[in-house]
């Protein structure tokens, strides 16, 4: 069996004022093409499907059109769980209809996927809270999947119970998963885990969560879940949340973050985005390999101290987004700003790096504050002068003025 692992689509996400929806359409088409080329049998989508609890109509439409194609019109099942950006109710709402297309949404631990066989040959053999077993046409072995969508501590208390308030939720989750594995996951079938949590190897330093990602609520006051919490019967653990591809553990089985399909913050600027293709048979170790994604505009962090070099680089690299730091003695004058902004339409941030901090001391701003965006600097300056934060209406007027100034220059 060949499985494709992807995660963290964040449909509808913007890069400040820049929409990424067209790039998302292109990269999702690329993922569909990979699934077709690799003759994928099953797709795992490990959470953060949308970027917000209330996604736009455009983002929802993109999801449904993509999953229809990715499912090969119902012949290729898709297991999609919710992440910490997703609304559990919103994600699971289309599930009864989606199941007819072989698409299974799972976001609530109290949900149980109904048993039954569909016209496309997919059959739900067994299921309970946090688990499903499938049979696929053309395969003479079952596929068992432990389902671990993101849930906050309140929801996990409901799911796990509070018989022992002193016991950490990390241990309670591990025990729950182990019980499911002991009951269902033997070597006669394929055994998978799909989760959207912050996992690490016990004793290892914590990975950096991406700037564009809301930090996950750490379970029960702990800093992360451990790879050892996943049952040893599992053959491959497909994770979502961290946006960089990484196998955080390879033994006794791979525990892998597939990465997001696009770079969603400048902290991800140097990352190759991937999907993972896994080949599995019952009772054996998997082979897996990342496949790089090519669609989407790259993100660059660039620093210049010379206007000519800056403009030349910008004009030579038009199809990207740029966080640009400009080194200057006191401030970026209007003519310099005009030349920079005219040279490129994808400048997300223009940050002055002041070599003479004394020149700005009277503004109530410290030199280390100059890496902040213009809106934050204005709020800080306003507070230093007025003793209170500007209201939303004033902030909006300021943003409009800045926008008009850029257009004028």
C-alpha positions as CSV (number, residue, x, y, z in Angstrom):
1,X,0.0,0.0,0.0
2,X,1.2,3.5,-0.8
3,X,0.2,6.4,1.5
4,X,0.6,10.1,1.0
5,X,1.1,12.2,4.2
6,X,0.4,16.0,4.1
7,X,-0.6,18.6,6.7
8,X,-1.0,22.2,7.6
9,X,-2.6,23.5,4.5
10,X,-3.9,26.6,6.3
11,X,-6.4,27.4,3.6
12,X,-7.3,31.1,3.4
13,X,-4.1,32.2,5.2
14,X,-2.7,35.6,4.2
15,X,0.8,37.0,4.5
16,X,-0.2,40.3,6.1
17,X,-2.2,42.0,3.3
18,X,-1.2,39.5,0.6
19,X,-3.6,36.7,-0.3
20,X,-2.1,33.3,-0.8
21,X,-5.2,31.6,-2.2
22,X,-3.9,31.3,-5.8
23,X,-0.6,29.8,-4.6
24,X,-2.6,27.4,-2.5
25,X,-4.6,26.3,-5.5
26,X,-1.4,25.7,-7.5
27,X,0.4,23.7,-4.8
28,X,-2.7,21.6,-4.0
29,X,-3.0,20.8,-7.7
30,X,0.7,19.7,-7.5
31,X,-0.1,17.4,-4.5
32,X,-3.0,15.9,-6.5
33,X,-0.6,15.3,-9.4
34,X,1.9,13.6,-7.1
35,X,-0.9,11.3,-5.7
36,X,-1.9,10.3,-9.2
37,X,1.7,9.8,-10.4
38,X,2.7,7.7,-7.4
39,X,-0.6,5.7,-7.5
40,X,-1.4,6.6,-3.9
41,X,-3.9,4.3,-2.2
42,X,-4.6,6.4,0.9
43,X,-4.1,10.1,1.9
44,X,-3.5,11.3,5.5
45,X,-4.2,15.1,6.1
46,X,-2.9,15.8,9.6
47,X,-4.7,18.9,10.7
48,X,-4.8,22.7,10.3
49,X,-6.8,22.3,7.2
50,X,-8.0,25.9,7.5
51,X,-6.2,28.9,8.9
52,X,-9.1,30.1,11.0
53,X,-12.2,28.8,12.9
54,X,-14.4,30.7,10.4
55,X,-12.8,30.2,7.0
56,X,-13.8,32.2,3.9
57,X,-16.1,30.9,1.3
58,X,-13.1,30.8,-1.1
59,X,-11.1,28.6,1.3
60,X,-14.0,26.2,1.9
61,X,-14.6,25.9,-1.9
62,X,-10.9,25.2,-2.5
63,X,-10.9,22.4,0.1
64,X,-13.9,20.6,-1.3
65,X,-12.8,20.9,-4.9
66,X,-9.3,19.7,-4.0
67,X,-10.4,16.7,-1.9
68,X,-12.8,15.6,-4.7
69,X,-9.8,15.4,-7.1
70,X,-7.4,14.1,-4.5
71,X,-9.8,11.2,-3.7
72,X,-9.9,10.3,-7.3
73,X,-13.6,10.8,-7.3
74,X,-14.1,8.5,-4.3
75,X,-11.7,5.7,-5.2
76,X,-8.8,6.9,-2.9
77,X,-9.8,7.4,0.7
78,X,-8.7,10.5,2.6
79,X,-8.4,10.7,6.4
80,X,-8.5,14.4,7.5
81,X,-8.2,15.4,11.2
82,X,-8.6,18.9,12.7
83,X,-5.7,21.0,14.0
84,X,-5.5,23.8,16.5
85,X,-6.5,26.4,13.8
86,X,-9.6,24.4,12.9
87,X,-13.2,24.6,14.2
88,X,-14.1,21.0,15.3
89,X,-17.7,21.6,14.4
90,X,-16.9,23.2,11.0
91,X,-14.5,20.5,10.0
92,X,-16.7,17.6,10.9
93,X,-20.0,19.1,9.5
94,X,-19.6,17.7,5.9
95,X,-18.5,14.3,7.1
96,X,-21.8,12.3,6.4
97,X,-21.8,13.5,2.8
98,X,-18.0,13.3,2.4
99,X,-17.9,9.7,3.5
100,X,-19.8,8.8,0.3
101,X,-16.7,10.1,-1.5
102,X,-14.3,8.1,0.7
103,X,-13.3,11.3,2.7
104,X,-13.4,10.9,6.5
105,X,-13.3,14.1,8.6
106,X,-12.5,13.5,12.3
107,X,-12.3,16.3,14.8
108,X,-14.1,15.4,18.0
109,X,-13.0,12.6,20.3
110,X,-16.6,11.7,21.1
111,X,-17.3,11.0,17.5
112,X,-17.5,7.4,16.2
113,X,-17.3,6.8,12.4
114,X,-20.3,4.7,11.4
115,X,-19.7,1.1,10.1
116,X,-20.7,0.3,6.6
117,X,-19.6,-0.3,3.0
118,X,-19.7,2.3,0.3
119,X,-20.2,1.9,-3.5
120,X,-16.5,2.8,-4.1
121,X,-15.4,-0.4,-2.3
122,X,-14.3,1.3,0.9
123,X,-15.6,-0.3,4.0
124,X,-15.5,0.8,7.7
125,X,-14.9,-2.5,9.5
126,X,-14.5,-1.3,13.1
127,X,-14.5,2.0,14.8
128,X,-14.7,3.7,18.2
129,X,-13.7,7.0,19.7
130,X,-10.3,7.8,18.4
131,X,-10.0,4.8,16.0
132,X,-11.1,3.5,12.7
133,X,-10.4,0.3,10.7
134,X,-10.9,0.4,6.9
135,X,-10.9,-2.2,4.1
136,X,-10.0,-1.0,0.6
137,X,-10.9,-2.6,-2.6
138,X,-7.9,-4.4,-4.1
139,X,-6.2,-5.0,-0.7
140,X,-6.6,-8.2,1.3
141,X,-5.6,-6.6,4.7
142,X,-7.2,-4.0,6.9
143,X,-5.9,-0.5,7.6
144,X,-6.1,0.5,11.3
145,X,-5.7,4.2,12.2
146,X,-5.5,5.8,15.6
147,X,-7.0,9.3,15.3
148,X,-5.5,12.1,17.4
149,X,-6.9,15.5,16.3
150,X,-5.9,18.5,18.3
151,X,-8.1,19.1,21.4
152,X,-7.6,21.6,24.2
153,X,-7.4,20.5,27.8
154,X,-11.1,20.9,28.5
155,X,-12.1,18.6,25.6
156,X,-9.4,16.1,26.6
157,X,-10.7,16.0,30.1
158,X,-14.1,15.0,28.7
159,X,-12.6,12.3,26.5
160,X,-10.1,10.9,29.0
161,X,-11.9,11.4,32.3
162,X,-10.5,12.8,35.5
163,X,-10.3,9.7,37.7
164,X,-6.8,10.6,38.6
165,X,-6.3,14.4,38.6
166,X,-2.7,14.1,39.5
167,X,-1.9,12.0,36.5
168,X,-0.6,14.0,33.5
169,X,-2.7,14.1,30.4
170,X,0.4,12.9,28.5
171,X,0.2,9.6,30.3
172,X,-3.6,9.4,30.0
173,X,-3.4,9.9,26.2
174,X,-0.6,7.3,25.9
175,X,-2.7,4.8,27.9
176,X,-5.7,5.5,25.7
177,X,-3.7,5.0,22.5
178,X,-2.1,1.9,23.9
179,X,-5.5,0.4,24.7
180,X,-6.7,1.0,21.2
181,X,-3.5,-0.5,19.7
182,X,-3.7,-3.6,22.0
183,X,-7.3,-4.2,20.9
184,X,-7.0,-3.6,17.2
185,X,-3.4,-3.3,15.9
186,X,-1.8,-6.7,15.2
187,X,0.6,-7.7,12.4
188,X,-2.2,-8.9,10.1
189,X,-3.0,-5.3,8.9
190,X,-1.4,-1.9,8.4
191,X,-1.3,0.2,11.6
192,X,-1.1,4.0,11.4
193,X,-1.3,7.0,13.8
194,X,-2.4,10.5,12.6
195,X,-2.1,13.4,15.1
196,X,-1.9,17.1,15.4
197,X,0.1,17.8,18.6
198,X,3.6,19.0,19.5
199,X,5.7,15.9,19.7
200,X,9.3,15.5,20.7
201,X,11.7,12.7,21.8
202,X,11.9,12.6,25.6
203,X,15.1,14.3,26.7
204,X,15.6,16.2,23.4
205,X,15.4,20.0,23.2
206,X,12.1,21.4,22.0
207,X,11.7,22.3,18.3
208,X,10.9,25.8,17.4
209,X,7.2,26.4,16.6
210,X,6.8,28.5,13.4
211,X,6.1,32.2,13.7
212,X,2.9,31.8,11.7
213,X,1.6,29.0,14.0
214,X,-0.3,29.5,17.2
215,X,1.6,27.7,20.0
216,X,-0.3,24.6,20.9
217,X,-1.8,24.5,24.4
218,X,0.7,22.3,26.2
219,X,-1.2,19.3,27.6
220,X,-1.7,19.2,31.3
221,X,1.1,21.7,31.9
222,X,3.7,19.6,30.1
223,X,5.8,21.0,27.3
224,X,5.1,18.4,24.7
225,X,4.0,14.9,24.0
226,X,6.7,12.3,23.6
227,X,7.2,10.0,20.6
228,X,7.3,7.1,23.1
229,X,3.6,7.8,23.9
230,X,2.7,6.4,20.5
231,X,2.1,2.6,20.7
232,X,4.9,0.3,19.5
233,X,2.4,-1.5,17.2
234,X,2.2,1.6,15.0
235,X,4.2,1.4,11.7
236,X,4.1,5.1,10.8
237,X,3.0,8.2,12.7
238,X,1.8,11.1,10.5
239,X,1.9,14.4,12.3
240,X,0.9,18.0,11.7
241,X,1.6,21.3,13.4
242,X,5.3,22.0,12.8
243,X,5.8,23.5,9.4
244,X,9.2,22.0,8.5
245,X,9.6,18.5,7.2
246,X,11.3,16.4,9.9
247,X,11.4,12.8,11.1
248,X,11.6,13.4,14.8
249,X,12.0,9.7,15.5
250,X,12.9,6.8,13.2
251,X,12.8,3.9,15.7
252,X,11.0,1.7,16.4
253,X,8.9,3.4,13.6
254,X,9.0,6.8,11.8
255,X,7.3,9.8,13.5
256,X,7.2,12.4,10.8
257,X,6.0,16.0,10.3
258,X,5.4,16.3,6.6
259,X,5.6,20.2,6.5
260,X,3.2,22.8,5.3
261,X,2.8,23.0,1.5
262,X,3.8,26.7,1.4
263,X,6.1,28.9,3.5
264,X,3.7,30.9,5.7
265,X,6.2,33.1,7.6
266,X,9.7,34.4,7.0
267,X,11.0,32.0,9.7
268,X,10.2,29.3,7.0
269,X,12.0,31.2,4.2
270,X,14.8,28.6,3.7
271,X,12.6,25.5,4.0
272,X,11.9,23.0,1.2
273,X,8.2,22.1,1.5
274,X,7.3,18.5,1.1
275,X,4.7,15.7,1.1
276,X,5.7,12.3,2.2
277,X,5.1,9.0,0.3
278,X,5.0,5.9,2.5
279,X,5.1,2.2,1.3
280,X,3.8,-0.3,3.7
281,X,2.9,-3.9,4.1
282,X,1.5,-5.6,7.2
283,X,4.1,-6.6,9.8
284,X,7.0,-4.8,8.2
285,X,8.9,-1.5,8.6
286,X,7.8,1.1,6.1
287,X,9.9,2.9,3.5
288,X,9.2,6.5,3.2
289,X,10.5,9.5,1.2
290,X,9.7,13.2,1.1
291,X,8.8,14.7,-2.3
292,X,9.6,18.4,-2.7
293,X,6.9,20.8,-3.7
294,X,7.7,23.5,-6.3
295,X,4.7,25.7,-6.5
296,X,4.2,28.9,-4.5
297,X,6.3,32.0,-4.2
298,X,9.5,31.9,-2.1
299,X,10.0,34.1,0.9
300,X,13.3,36.0,1.4
301,X,14.8,37.9,4.3
302,X,17.2,40.5,2.8
303,X,19.4,43.2,4.2
304,X,20.9,46.1,2.2
305,X,22.8,49.3,3.0
306,X,23.1,50.5,-0.6
307,X,20.1,51.6,-2.6
308,X,21.4,50.6,-6.0
309,X,22.2,47.0,-4.8
310,X,18.8,46.9,-3.1
311,X,16.8,48.0,-6.2
312,X,18.8,45.8,-8.5
313,X,18.1,42.7,-6.4
314,X,14.4,43.5,-6.1
315,X,14.1,44.0,-9.9
316,X,15.9,40.7,-10.6
317,X,13.7,38.7,-8.2
318,X,10.1,39.9,-8.9
319,X,8.2,36.6,-8.1
320,X,8.7,36.4,-4.3
321,X,7.8,38.0,-1.0
322,X,10.4,40.0,0.8
323,X,11.1,41.1,4.4
324,X,13.6,43.8,3.7
325,X,15.9,45.4,6.2
326,X,17.5,48.7,5.1
327,X,20.6,49.9,7.0
328,X,20.5,53.7,7.4
329,X,22.0,56.3,9.7
330,X,18.7,57.7,11.0
331,X,15.6,56.8,9.0
332,X,14.5,55.8,5.5
333,X,13.8,59.0,3.7
334,X,10.8,59.4,1.3
335,X,12.8,59.2,-1.9
336,X,14.6,56.0,-0.8
337,X,11.3,54.4,0.3
338,X,9.7,55.4,-3.0
339,X,12.5,53.8,-5.0
340,X,12.4,50.6,-2.9
341,X,8.6,50.2,-3.0
342,X,8.5,50.9,-6.8
343,X,11.0,48.2,-7.5
344,X,9.0,45.3,-6.2
345,X,5.3,44.5,-5.5
346,X,6.0,41.8,-2.9
347,X,7.7,43.7,-0.1
348,X,5.8,42.6,3.0
349,X,7.9,44.6,5.5
350,X,10.4,47.4,5.1
351,X,12.5,47.6,8.3
352,X,14.9,50.4,9.0
353,X,18.1,49.3,10.8
354,X,19.4,52.5,12.4
355,X,23.2,53.0,12.8
356,X,22.7,56.2,14.8
357,X,20.1,55.3,17.5
358,X,20.5,58.8,19.2
359,X,18.7,60.3,16.2
360,X,15.4,58.6,17.2
361,X,15.6,58.8,21.0
362,X,13.2,61.7,21.1
363,X,10.5,59.6,19.4
364,X,10.0,57.4,22.5
365,X,11.3,54.4,20.5
366,X,14.3,52.2,21.3
367,X,16.6,51.0,18.5
368,X,15.7,47.4,19.1
369,X,12.0,48.2,18.4
370,X,12.8,49.1,14.8
371,X,12.3,45.5,13.6
372,X,8.6,45.9,14.4
373,X,6.0,46.7,11.7
374,X,4.8,50.3,11.1
375,X,1.5,49.8,12.8
376,X,3.2,48.6,16.0
377,X,5.7,51.5,15.9
378,X,2.9,54.0,15.5
379,X,1.0,52.5,18.4
380,X,4.1,52.7,20.6
381,X,4.8,56.3,19.6
382,X,1.2,57.3,20.2
383,X,1.3,55.7,23.6
384,X,4.5,57.5,24.5
385,X,2.9,60.9,23.5
386,X,-0.7,60.4,24.7
387,X,-0.4,57.8,27.5
388,X,-2.9,55.5,25.9
389,X,-3.2,53.1,22.9
390,X,-4.7,54.4,19.7
391,X,-8.2,53.1,19.0
392,X,-9.0,50.8,16.0
393,X,-10.4,53.7,13.9
394,X,-7.2,55.7,14.3
395,X,-5.0,52.7,13.5
396,X,-7.0,52.2,10.3
397,X,-6.6,55.8,9.2
398,X,-2.8,55.5,9.8
399,X,-2.7,52.3,7.7
400,X,-4.6,54.1,4.9
401,X,-2.2,57.0,5.0
402,X,0.8,54.8,4.8
403,X,-0.8,52.9,1.9
404,X,-1.6,56.1,0.0
405,X,1.9,57.4,0.7
406,X,3.5,54.3,-0.8
407,X,1.2,54.6,-3.9
408,X,2.0,58.3,-4.3
409,X,5.8,57.8,-4.0
